[in-house]
Amino acid sequence: MYELQDRIVEFDWNHSRPPESLEEALRDVYWKEDLLRNEWGHLIQYRVTDGHVVLTSLGRDGKIGGTGRNEDIVIEFDLTQQN
């Protein structure tokens, strides 16, 4: 997911706005399908509000929350601090 973060920051830097979707941020990436899904095959969720980005990878069960292999991974960052 950190590669997704890098791509989102790069897109924001180049276009002066966050991408509307992960697909837009990965437009020129050949292996984007590998980046859009986690190891369980679930799509990475992307949300941006006022420059604050949240990437969520649901655990094995595909449900919010959980522990162990069902635990979600969440990365949050602000684009305003990246530029």
N, C-alpha and C positions, 0 to 999 in steps of 0.2 A: 504494500500500500504506500510505502514511502516513494516509490517511483511514480505513482499516481499523484502524490503531493507535489513532486518536482515538476511534473507535466502541467499541473494546474497553475502553479506559480509561474512557470515559463509562459503559459498562455496568457495569464493576467498581465505579465510584464510586456509581452508583445502586442497585446490588443487593448490594453488599458481597461479591461473588464474581465471578470471571471467567466469561464466557459459555462454555457447553459446546460451542458451535460458532460459526462465523462467521455462519451463518444466524440464530442467536439474537441475536447482537450487532447484526445488521442488520434485525431484525424490522420496524421502522417505516420502513425506507428503500425508497422506490419503485423506485429504479434499482439494487437490490442485485445483480442478475445481472451488471451491469457491474463491480461491485466484487469479485465472487467469482472472476472469471477475469482472466487477464493478456492482453496483446495477442496472444498465440499461441493463446488459447482454453483454456489449462490452468487448472484450479482452483487457487486460492491455498491452500497447505497451512497449517494452523493447529495449533499444539501449545502446551499450557500445562502446566507442572510447577511446583508450589509458588510460583505467582505469576510465574514466568519464562515469557515468551511468545516463541515463534518463529514468524514468518511467512515462508514460502518461496514464491517465484515461480520455477518451473522455466523454463529458457530455451526457445528455439525447438524443440529436439529432445525436450523433455518428460522428459529424464533428469537425474538428479542430477549436478552438476558441469558441466564444459564451459568453453569459452572463447568470446569474441566473442558472437555472438547466441545461442549455446547456454549461456552462463553464467547461473547462477542468481542471483537477488537474495534476500538473507536480511536480515530485520530482527529484531533481538532487543531486548527491553526487559523491565523488571521492573515489575509492577503495584504492588508495595509501595512503590516510589519515586515513583510517579505520584500517589498519594493524599495 
